[in-house]
Amino acid sequence: MTLHAIEIILTRSVNTLELRAAQQESRLPLAAADDRRRLVVLVSAKNEGRAMRKIWKRLEDALPIDVLCSLFPGPDGKHLMSIPLSDDL
């Protein structure tokens, strides 16, 4: 398995208690920016797509996630983004 660095952009800042609770619940190592609207997580997975699915599965109810984005471009030079879409569409 490979480690993938993924940036999590939140819809609002989270407080320290929310961040700790999300880390404990998800068992993912999260590092927050000063504004606590952007987080970085290292995820072990076969590819970036699976890494992002793992993050959504573990954190979607714990944090107000807006967008997931790979920190480093893939072999094709592109970044991978994951944006939630409403079920109403």
N, C-alpha and C positions, 0 to 999 in steps of 0.2 A: 504494500500500500504506500501511496505517496502522500506527503503533507501538502495541503493547498491553503494558501493565505487568502482569506475572503474578507472583504470590508462589508460591514452591515451599517446601512444608513437608516436611522430611525426617524419617525415622523415628529418626535418631540424628544427633549432631553429626559433621561431617566435619572432617578436619584440612586444613591449608593445602595440602599436596601433592595430596590428593584433589580439592580445589576447583580448583586450577590445572590438573590433568590434565583435569578435566571441561570447563573453559573452553576449553582447547586442542583437545580432541577435538570438542566441539560447535560451536565458533566462535560461542558466545553470550556476551554480556557479563553476568556474574553479579556481584551485590553481596550480601555476606553480613551477617547481623546478628551481634552480638557473640557469641552462643551458637553460631553456625554451624549452627543447626537450621532457620533460615529464610533463604531467598534471594529476591532479586528479579531478574527478567530483563526486558529490553525486547525484544520480538519483532515483527518486521515481517510482517504477514499481512493478508489481506482482512477477516478477522473473528476474534473471540476463539476460536472453536472451532478454527479452523485454527492459530492461534497455539499453543493447548494441544497439538494433535496434533504440531506441530513440536517442541515441547519434549519430549514423551514420546518421540518418535522419536530425538531426538539425545541425551537424557540418561538414558533408562530403565536402561541398563546401566552408566552411569558414577556415578550417585548413588542413595542409598536413598530414593527419592521416596515420600512418603506421600500428599500431596494437592497439587493445583494449584488456585489460586484467583485470580480477577481482582481487582486492587487497587481498581478503580473500577467502580461500577455501570454497567450498560448503559443504553440509552435507556428501557428498561422499569423502571429503578430496581433491578434485581436483579443480584447477583453470580453469575458463572459458576464452578462448581467441577468439577474432574475428579478422580475417585477410581478407582484401578485395582481391577478385580475379578478374582478368581482364575479361571483357566480351569476349575477343578473345579466351578464352580457350574452 
